[in-house]
């Protein structure tokens, strides 16, 4: 069994065939999926997907792209929204300086609000970071000094220094289909160094379909291709990767039921 630790099943890409998408995931050995909130204003749609399937969980949060479009949120508001069985984490949240769709100071304030919610509740933080390694490491280190919080760097494609900083803070690293791309040799070198017991796997569906599905709409069933690449990089069996990354998921997302 594998877990797709990050997908977006509420997106319109899946609206016409969600049952089929979930069915194909089961057939491919994907036991559980975590569908991720990117707009608090659309949280009800995300929660509805999770509540419709026994093996899907969800999060609540604001993607950094939407940090300006969405009203600024408080830790208290996030915590209140998470007070339901299917919500097992906060995010995705973080910093994206590649597109800069929201002012950086707004992204940072929203990010810190999510961190505080994670610190108070113990629910993990799903962190998005792109072209923001220095600020991300600084904020994570500063916030960890106020008290620990669980979390992961999702769809990891940053530098080795940020991976090291995250691991030192007790965070996990989630690997997407990017690791299968031809030009991702630096990422593969980083994956070699990350302990397997700190790795999760994901699709970020509908984006970033792994080789050999490159160019197609991504979906949770394709998690297996990413897991196979991780097994190759780490020189271990796929069964080992499946067991360990699944154990890692349920250790981190302790609110999730494994049944």
C-alpha positions, -999 to +999 in steps of 0.1 A: +000+000+000+011+035-008-003+069+003-006+099-020+002+125+006-007+155-016-033+158-043-061+182-053-092+161-059-115+191-055-101+207-087-123+208-118-099+185-136-115+156-117-151+167-114-165+145-141-148+113-130-138+114-094-152+080-086-131+065-114-100+084-103-104+071-068-111+036-081-079+036-103-059+047-072-072+017-053-064-007-081-028+008-082-023+001-045-029+036-033-045+030+001-051+065+012-050+100-003-047+135+013-065+162-007-051+196-001-069+229+005-055+260-014-084+285-007-101+287+027-130+301+008-133+268-011-127+246+020-162+232+020-156+217-014-124+201-002-140+187+029-169+173+009-145+152-012-128+138+019-161+130+035-173+112+004-146+085+006-134+065+035-098+065+024-094+103+017-084+129+042-080+167+038-064+198+050-074+235+055-052+264+045-042+291+020-017+285-008+009+313-010-004+322-045-037+330-029-023+348+001-036+382-011-068+371-028-080+353+004-087+373+036-059+370+061-066+342+085-058+338+121-046+306+138-079+305+158-099+305+125-077+277+111-080+256+143-118+260+143-121+248+107-098+218+115-121+206+142-136+178+122-124+142+118-114+144+082-091+174+085-056+162+095-033+191+087-029+228+078-020+241+043-008+241+019+010+272+030+044+287+026+064+310+002+065+312-036+089+338-049+090+323-084+056+336-094+052+363-067+014+362-070+011+378-036+033+403-018+061+385+001+052+401+034+016+389+031+028+354+022+050+354+053+022+366+076-002+339+063+025+313+066+032+322+102-005+320+111-005+284+098+026+276+117+010+288+149-021+267+143+002+236+138+021+244+170-011+247+191-028+216+178+000+193+168-015+189+133+011+189+106+019+218+083+020+212+045+047+236+033+050+249-003+083+266-011+097+278-044+127+301-050+125+311-013+151+288+003+168+314+025+136+330+038+120+296+043+149+283+064+150+315+084+112+315+092+111+278+100+141+281+123+127+313+140+093+297+145+107+265+158+124+286+185+090+295+198+080+259+201+080+228+179+055+220+152+052+190+129+052+193+091+066+185+057+081+202+027+058+191-001+068+185-037+104+190-027+125+206-054+147+230-034+183+229-026+201+204-003+207+231+023+170+236+028+164+198+030+191+196+057+176+225+077+141+210+075+154+176+087+172+192+116+139+207+127+122+174+126+103+180+094+096+154+066+103+156+029+076+147+004+088+136-031+067+142-062+069+131-099+096+157-104+121+132-092+115+112-124+122+141-147+153+140-169+167+174-156+161+166-119+196+151-111+202+175-083+170+165-066+179+128-070+212+135-053+193+151-024+169+122-022+199+099-018+209+117+014+174+120+030+168+091+053+140+069+041+122+072+074+117+109+067+103+106+032+067+107+019+055+104-017+029+124-035+015+133-069+004+170-065-023+159-090-034+171-114+001+186-119+035+171-125+027+136-138+058+114-134+076+096-162+062+075-179+030+095-177+047+129-183+025+153-202-007+137-190-031+149-163-016+135-131-038+114-107-032+095-074-027+062-092+006+075-105+021+077-070+035+042-077+058+056-104+074+081-080+078+054-054+095+032-079+120+060-086+126+066-049+133+028-045+158+030-074+176+060-060+178+045-025+186+010-038+159-006-019+128-026-028+095-009-038+079-029-010+103-013+015+095+022+001+058+015+002+058+003+038+082+030+051+065+060+034+031+048+045+044+043+081+059+078+079+026+093+067+006+079+096+033+088+121+032+124+109-005+127+104-014+110+136-050+121+135-056+100+104-072+066+108-052+038+091-082+014+089 
